[in-house]
Amino acid sequence: MVEAVEGKIVSGKQGVLECIMKIVVAGSKGMLAQDLIPMLEKEHEIFSFDLDEIDITDKEQIFGLVRKTKPDIVINCAAYNQVDQAETDRETAFLVNAYGVQHLALACEEFGSVLCHFSTDYVFDGKTNQPYQPDDQPNPISVYGESKRAGEVFVQSILNRYYLIRTSSLYGKYGQNFVYTILRLAKENEILRIVRDQTMSPTWTVNLAQGLIELIHSGNFGVYHLTDRTEGGISWFEFAKEILKVKGLGNEVVPTTSQEFAHPAKRPTYSVLDTTLFTERSGYEPIPWQESLKRFMDTI
Ligand SMILES: NC(=O)c1ccc[n+]([C@@H]2O[C@H](COP(=O)([O-])OP(=O)(O)OC[C@H]3O[C@@H](n4cnc5c(N)ncnc54)[C@H](OP(=O)(O)O)[C@@H]3O)[C@@H](O)[C@H]2O)c1
């Protein structure tokens, strides 16, 4: 499906809408947004903001912004992502991840904009050994997961025209992430103890941004999953070993369990997301996780 949007059509591949769009990006100083915005700016007109300028939990501010800018698309990269802290700060997690998203969805509905919103593998309980499909039933097991699920429900109940993309285990140049943690730990310790009983698919933010751009050019609205390609998932232990290998570091990595390495918030044991629908509808093919990691490490 190709949805007509306001804007000037500059070129078009078969079945693909390519036009200059007016796009608002929320959460502009976050890890994903800092990779995404320069990529979008090559083709589109961008207005971006972060918490120090506009707060998505302030409904009036959000309505004022969308009324004034009348964007074709609002891309929400803003979120409260502190998974463990959310267990004791439920209020902030829901304020940002649920009600902030509700404000964006209501403003998009009022002014005819499309909303693109990101969610997480943590909306699932992980009690499976098959990659999750976009229409599988969420059942979050943490406050963070519940708050992100509540945001999804607002998007889906308020809007018809939205892209809802679940992703997982992001790493990128501009934010605190597992790759940086492992490199820091490797400097400080000879032996690293890393969890082996959680299976997931890591995702480089540049790839997520590229996939998103191809999806919004397709005009195919819906719920999607996008991560790097892992063929059934990897553990944090495997990911850590690969990070050290790419960097040429010889630290020993010892597998441990989630129980041994207890966190306040529960994580799903298996949270691999099936990306088939994303590729079918956007044409974007996820890149193998080892290749992504190498490309990322070349940039830092
Ligand atoms: N990181 C992951 O591993 C991961 C995994 C799955 C899904 N996701 C999802 O992917 C998306 C992008 O994640 P990310 O890692 O790039 O996020 P991030 O680095 O935490 O960036 C989020 C940005 O939103 C800002 N923000 C927070 N509250 C706000 C508010 N009320 N109004 C406006 N801006 C606000 C934050 O500012 P402050 O820093 O000042 O709070 C931050 O700059 C999010 O939806 C996230 O839930 C992330």
The ligand as an SDF file (V2000), in Angstrom:
LIG
                    3D

 48 52  0  0  0  0  0  0  0  0999 V2000
   18.2600    1.0240   24.0590 N   0  0  0  0  0  0  0  0  0  0  0  0
   17.7820   -0.1900   23.8340 C   0  0  0  0  0  0  0  0  0  0  0  0
   18.4710   -1.2160   24.0140 O   0  0  0  0  0  0  0  0  0  0  0  0
   16.3760   -0.3660   23.3060 C   0  0  0  0  0  0  0  0  0  0  0  0
   15.8840   -1.6690   23.1380 C   0  0  0  0  0  0  0  0  0  0  0  0
   14.5790   -1.8210   22.6220 C   0  0  0  0  0  0  0  0  0  0  0  0
   13.8230   -0.7090   22.2890 C   0  0  0  0  0  0  0  0  0  0  0  0
   14.3290    0.5330   22.4860 N   0  0  0  0  0  0  0  0  0  0  0  0
   13.5000    1.6780   22.1270 C   0  0  0  0  0  0  0  0  0  0  0  0
   14.1120    2.3650   21.0440 O   0  0  0  0  0  0  0  0  0  0  0  0
   13.8350    3.7740   21.1460 C   0  0  0  0  0  0  0  0  0  0  0  0
   15.1310    4.5560   21.0850 C   0  0  0  0  0  0  0  0  0  0  0  0
   15.9470    4.1400   22.1800 O   0  0  0  0  0  0  0  0  0  0  0  0
   17.3420    4.8410   22.5510 P   0  0  0  0  0  0  0  0  0  0  0  0
   18.1730    3.7940   23.2150 O   0  0  0  0  0  0  0  0  0  0  0  0
   17.8690    5.5980   21.4010 O   0  0  0  0  0  0  0  0  0  0  0  0
   16.8400    5.8520   23.6880 O   0  0  0  0  0  0  0  0  0  0  0  0
   17.7140    6.8720   24.5550 P   0  0  0  0  0  0  0  0  0  0  0  0
   19.1340    6.8760   24.1150 O   0  0  0  0  0  0  0  0  0  0  0  0
   17.4080    6.6030   25.9990 O   0  0  0  0  0  0  0  0  0  0  0  0
   17.0890    8.2800   24.1370 O   0  0  0  0  0  0  0  0  0  0  0  0
   15.8440    8.7030   24.5780 C   0  0  0  0  0  0  0  0  0  0  0  0
   15.8690   10.2170   24.5610 C   0  0  0  0  0  0  0  0  0  0  0  0
   14.5600   10.6470   24.9350 O   0  0  0  0  0  0  0  0  0  0  0  0
   14.7410   11.7210   25.8560 C   0  0  0  0  0  0  0  0  0  0  0  0
   13.5490   11.8590   26.6870 N   0  0  0  0  0  0  0  0  0  0  0  0
   13.2640   11.2190   27.8490 C   0  0  0  0  0  0  0  0  0  0  0  0
   12.1000   11.6540   28.3470 N   0  0  0  0  0  0  0  0  0  0  0  0
   11.6340   12.5970   27.4890 C   0  0  0  0  0  0  0  0  0  0  0  0
   10.5000   13.4310   27.4770 C   0  0  0  0  0  0  0  0  0  0  0  0
    9.5950   13.3760   28.4610 N   0  0  0  0  0  0  0  0  0  0  0  0
   10.3210   14.3010   26.4530 N   0  0  0  0  0  0  0  0  0  0  0  0
   11.2430   14.3850   25.4630 C   0  0  0  0  0  0  0  0  0  0  0  0
   12.3550   13.6120   25.4120 N   0  0  0  0  0  0  0  0  0  0  0  0
   12.5530   12.7340   26.4220 C   0  0  0  0  0  0  0  0  0  0  0  0
   15.9500   11.3080   26.6720 C   0  0  0  0  0  0  0  0  0  0  0  0
   16.4620   12.4140   27.3710 O   0  0  0  0  0  0  0  0  0  0  0  0
   17.2160   12.1230   28.7770 P   0  0  0  0  0  0  0  0  0  0  0  0
   18.4180   11.2970   28.4220 O   0  0  0  0  0  0  0  0  0  0  0  0
   17.5430   13.5120   29.2500 O   0  0  0  0  0  0  0  0  0  0  0  0
   16.2560   11.3850   29.6440 O   0  0  0  0  0  0  0  0  0  0  0  0
   16.8600   10.8090   25.5590 C   0  0  0  0  0  0  0  0  0  0  0  0
   17.6040   11.8550   24.9620 O   0  0  0  0  0  0  0  0  0  0  0  0
   13.0390    3.9410   22.4430 C   0  0  0  0  0  0  0  0  0  0  0  0
   11.6620    3.9010   22.1670 O   0  0  0  0  0  0  0  0  0  0  0  0
   13.3920    2.7010   23.2410 C   0  0  0  0  0  0  0  0  0  0  0  0
   12.4110    2.3570   24.2010 O   0  0  0  0  0  0  0  0  0  0  0  0
   15.5980    0.7330   22.9760 C   0  0  0  0  0  0  0  0  0  0  0  0
  1  2  1  0
  2  3  2  0
  2  4  1  0
  4  5  1  0
  4 48  2  0
  5  6  2  0
  6  7  1  0
  7  8  2  0
  8  9  1  0
  8 48  1  0
  9 10  1  0
  9 46  1  0
 10 11  1  0
 11 12  1  0
 11 44  1  0
 12 13  1  0
 13 14  1  0
 14 15  2  0
 14 16  1  0
 14 17  1  0
 17 18  1  0
 18 19  2  0
 18 20  1  0
 18 21  1  0
 21 22  1  0
 22 23  1  0
 23 24  1  0
 23 42  1  0
 24 25  1  0
 25 26  1  0
 25 36  1  0
 26 27  1  0
 26 35  1  0
 27 28  2  0
 28 29  1  0
 29 30  1  0
 29 35  2  0
 30 31  1  0
 30 32  2  0
 32 33  1  0
 33 34  2  0
 34 35  1  0
 36 37  1  0
 36 42  1  0
 37 38  1  0
 38 39  2  0
 38 40  1  0
 38 41  1  0
 42 43  1  0
 44 45  1  0
 44 46  1  0
 46 47  1  0
M  CHG  2   8   1  16  -1
M  END
$$$$
